[in-house]
Every structure is written in structure tokens, then in C-alpha cells.
Amino acid sequence: MRSNIFTEGSRPSLEEVLHTRENRVRFQETLAVKYSPDTIISFKLNIPGPVKNNEAIGKIFSVGKADITDSLKYRGWEITYEKIMDLKTGPELFLVTRGSLVEVKKAMIILEDDMPLGRLFDLDVFMAEGKEVRTISREALGFPERRCLICDESAKVCGRSRTHEVSEMHEKIMEIMEKEKRLK
């Protein structure tokens, strides 16, 4: 078995993870209202286990950021704001673009589903309608729910029931990483 690259790095506490989540939601709401009617993209990684940030995770994040910005540029959607946060809880990216909510969401779903590392991407897309933040689900657009990295069942079901060991998920992620030439 190869060495696990997810044993070294920042290990935030549950309190830190929850605090970061609260801050992310507030920041997203602020961006949505400030840049309304533009569309906001929030990007982070789904990395199982206690280590949430290290060099390998940073490389995955950089490839994801490149995929996202390339996708937006390819479609002619200008990026009007960008912010990267390199946090103990993992790197995060926030983008504002002029693409419509539905079309941007579709483009991000394609990245999650079709790119080699896309299964690790957590891409949220939303916009403000008045003072309310509006988002749209994959299912509302006719796309299937996210699939488990290991068994292809519902990712939510496997995650909630902790069907797979963290070591098994890390092994699968490292297998995916080995195939991704841009990580070399």
C-alpha cells in the first residue's frame, strides 16, 4: 500500500470547522447581496478525515480552481470578483460571474461529474433575490444526485451512515490523483 498523503497537515477541531462554515455562509450572503444580480460560486474540497489542508490538498484545489475559471472563460462569463482563502479547514474560493444562476450551476455540475478530480469538488452556486439568497439543486435541473466515491451509491447516504472507512476513501483519492497529470 502506498503512503497516505492525508496523514500530515492541518487538523481543525469540530468547533473550527463549524465556525468556518458559519463564516462561509455569512460571506456568501454578503457577496450575493453586494453583487446582485450576478452569480456567486463557492468552491471547496470534500476531503474525508481529520486532515483538511496540506500540500497535496492545495494542489487538488489549484487544479479545481483552474478547471472552474477555464469553464467560465470558455463560456464567455467574465469573473468580476475573486477571493481565495487558505484556511486550516481547507482552501476556499469565491467567484462572482455574470453567467445566469442556472447556466453556471449546470457548468459546475459538469465539472463535478466529468473532471477526474471533480468528485472531490464541492461547488455551490447562488445569487441574491432581494435580501434572500437563492440556490438551485442538481436534481431541480434534472441531474442525478452526487454519487459516492467508492461504491457509486448516493454520496449523502454513504456519508451519513459512514459506510466506508476514511482509509478506503483516501486510497481512492490517491488513485484518482495518480491519474491526474496536472498534479505531477
Phi, psi and omega per residue, in radians:
M1 nan 2.392 -3.126
R2 -1.261 2.861 3.142
S3 -1.245 2.475 -3.080
N4 -1.502 2.012 -3.117
I5 -1.328 -0.044 -3.122
F6 -1.782 0.390 3.094
T7 -1.698 -0.363 -3.127
E8 -1.976 2.460 3.089
G9 2.390 -3.048 -3.086
S10 -1.240 2.388 -3.133
R11 -2.162 1.484 -3.113
P12 -1.206 2.652 3.066
S13 -1.343 2.866 3.076
L14 -1.005 -0.694 3.120
E15 -1.057 -0.734 3.117
E16 -1.141 -0.711 3.119
V17 -1.095 -0.790 -3.134
L18 -1.154 -0.692 3.119
H19 -1.113 -0.744 3.109
T20 -1.105 -0.702 3.126
R21 -1.082 -0.777 3.108
E22 -1.055 -0.795 3.133
N23 -1.096 -0.688 3.131
R24 -1.073 -0.816 -3.127
V25 -1.069 -0.773 3.122
R26 -1.096 -0.750 -3.134
F27 -1.133 -0.731 3.109
Q28 -1.063 -0.767 3.122
E29 -1.086 -0.741 3.120
T30 -1.075 -0.814 3.118
L31 -1.065 -0.793 -3.083
A32 -1.041 -0.778 -3.129
V33 -1.235 -0.767 -3.107
K34 -1.098 -0.684 -3.049
Y35 -1.803 0.195 3.136
S36 -0.986 2.369 0.206
P37 -1.703 0.336 -3.119
D38 -1.199 2.907 -3.090
T39 -1.767 2.430 -3.123
I40 -1.879 2.400 3.022
I41 -2.040 2.257 3.048
S42 -2.020 2.186 -3.077
F43 -2.185 2.249 2.974
K44 -2.541 -3.130 -3.093
L45 -1.945 2.583 3.003
N46 -1.656 1.667 -3.134
I47 -2.029 1.976 -3.136
P48 -1.256 2.696 3.077
G49 1.681 3.110 -3.035
P50 -1.335 -0.474 -3.115
V51 -1.432 2.125 -3.068
K52 -2.018 -0.167 3.124
N53 -2.701 2.250 3.030
N54 -2.844 -3.035 -3.087
E55 -1.075 -0.770 -3.131
A56 -1.114 -0.764 3.103
I57 -1.090 -0.703 3.089
G58 -1.054 -0.668 3.114
K59 -1.183 -0.742 3.087
I60 -1.041 -0.776 3.137
F61 -1.056 -0.761 -3.135
S62 -1.092 -0.702 3.082
V63 -1.121 -0.751 3.107
G64 -1.059 -0.770 3.118
K65 -1.052 -0.769 3.123
A66 -1.087 -0.734 3.111
D67 -1.058 -0.751 -3.117
I68 -1.140 -0.898 -3.091
T69 -1.141 -0.655 3.075
D70 -1.086 -0.719 3.140
S71 -1.100 -0.761 3.135
L72 -1.139 -0.784 -3.133
K73 -1.123 -0.723 3.130
Y74 -1.001 -0.646 -3.123
R75 -1.513 -0.021 3.108
G76 1.389 0.347 3.137
W77 -1.651 2.005 3.139
E78 -1.175 2.438 3.009
I79 -1.636 2.043 -3.072
T80 -1.751 -0.192 3.111
Y81 -2.723 2.483 3.093
E82 -2.540 2.359 3.061
K83 -2.496 2.258 3.048
I84 -1.945 2.363 3.061
M85 -2.123 2.118 3.108
D86 -1.736 1.624 -2.996
L87 -1.847 2.797 3.059
K88 -1.038 -0.543 -3.124
T89 -1.462 0.030 3.120
G90 2.107 2.689 3.126
P91 -1.235 2.605 3.125
E92 -2.410 2.557 3.115
L93 -2.235 2.411 3.052
F94 -2.212 2.228 3.120
L95 -2.222 2.587 2.996
V96 -2.070 2.319 -3.135
T97 -2.418 2.835 -3.113
R98 -1.558 -0.063 3.097
G99 -1.121 2.708 -3.137
S100 -1.251 2.690 -3.133
L101 -0.919 -0.881 -3.076
V102 -1.129 -0.814 -3.090
E103 -1.199 -0.671 3.101
V104 -1.161 -0.744 3.110
K105 -1.041 -0.783 3.112
K106 -1.023 -0.765 -3.134
A107 -1.108 -0.674 -3.136
M108 -1.262 -0.607 3.070
I109 -1.098 -0.714 3.110
I110 -1.055 -0.727 3.089
L111 -1.082 -0.827 -3.138
E112 -1.044 -0.667 -3.042
D113 -1.533 -0.553 -2.963
D114 -1.888 -0.367 -3.124
M115 -1.436 2.563 -3.111
P116 -0.936 -0.735 -3.138
L117 -1.608 -0.016 -3.045
G118 -0.988 -0.481 3.120
R119 -1.129 -0.343 3.131
L120 -1.602 -0.197 -3.082
F121 -1.360 2.431 2.992
D122 -2.088 1.740 -3.063
L123 -1.976 2.002 3.067
D124 -1.866 2.433 -3.108
V125 -2.245 2.303 -3.091
F126 -2.774 2.990 3.090
M127 -2.694 2.902 3.114
A128 -1.635 2.430 2.933
E129 -2.142 1.753 -2.986
G130 1.189 -2.194 3.117
K131 -1.753 0.046 3.119
E132 -1.671 2.495 3.069
V133 -1.657 2.233 -3.109
R134 -1.928 2.341 3.047
T135 -2.247 3.048 3.133
I136 -2.503 2.436 -3.081
S137 -1.542 2.819 3.050
R138 -1.010 -0.800 -3.072
E139 -1.108 -0.638 3.126
A140 -1.119 -0.401 3.125
L141 -1.704 0.100 3.098
G142 1.526 0.181 3.104
F143 -1.647 2.606 3.094
P144 -1.254 2.780 3.096
E145 -1.152 2.841 -3.136
R146 -1.079 2.514 -3.120
R147 -1.782 2.660 3.111
C148 -1.116 2.486 3.119
L149 -1.102 -0.541 -3.030
I150 -1.673 -0.937 -2.933
C151 -1.958 -0.056 3.119
D152 1.229 0.178 2.978
E153 -1.372 -3.069 3.093
S154 -1.053 2.217 3.129
A155 -1.085 -0.655 3.138
K156 -1.117 -0.770 -3.123
V157 -1.118 -0.848 -3.135
C158 -1.105 -0.700 3.135
G159 -1.132 -0.804 -3.137
R160 -1.114 -0.728 -3.077
S161 -1.549 -0.035 -3.124
R162 0.885 0.881 -3.084
T163 -1.070 -0.615 -3.030
H164 -2.016 2.566 3.073
E165 -1.235 2.567 3.105
V166 -1.007 -0.715 -3.134
S167 -1.062 -0.635 3.110
E168 -1.157 -0.711 3.124
M169 -1.203 -0.684 3.101
H170 -1.092 -0.730 3.116
E171 -1.032 -0.756 3.133
K172 -1.139 -0.727 3.125
I173 -1.098 -0.759 3.133
M174 -1.138 -0.592 3.061
E175 -1.105 -0.773 3.104
I176 -1.110 -0.758 -3.129
M177 -1.077 -0.668 -3.136
E178 -1.093 -0.507 -3.134
K179 -1.471 -0.261 -3.085
E180 -1.553 1.812 -3.071
K181 -1.082 -0.500 -3.096
R182 -1.244 -0.164 3.109
L183 -1.568 -0.129 -3.075
K184 -1.301 nan nan
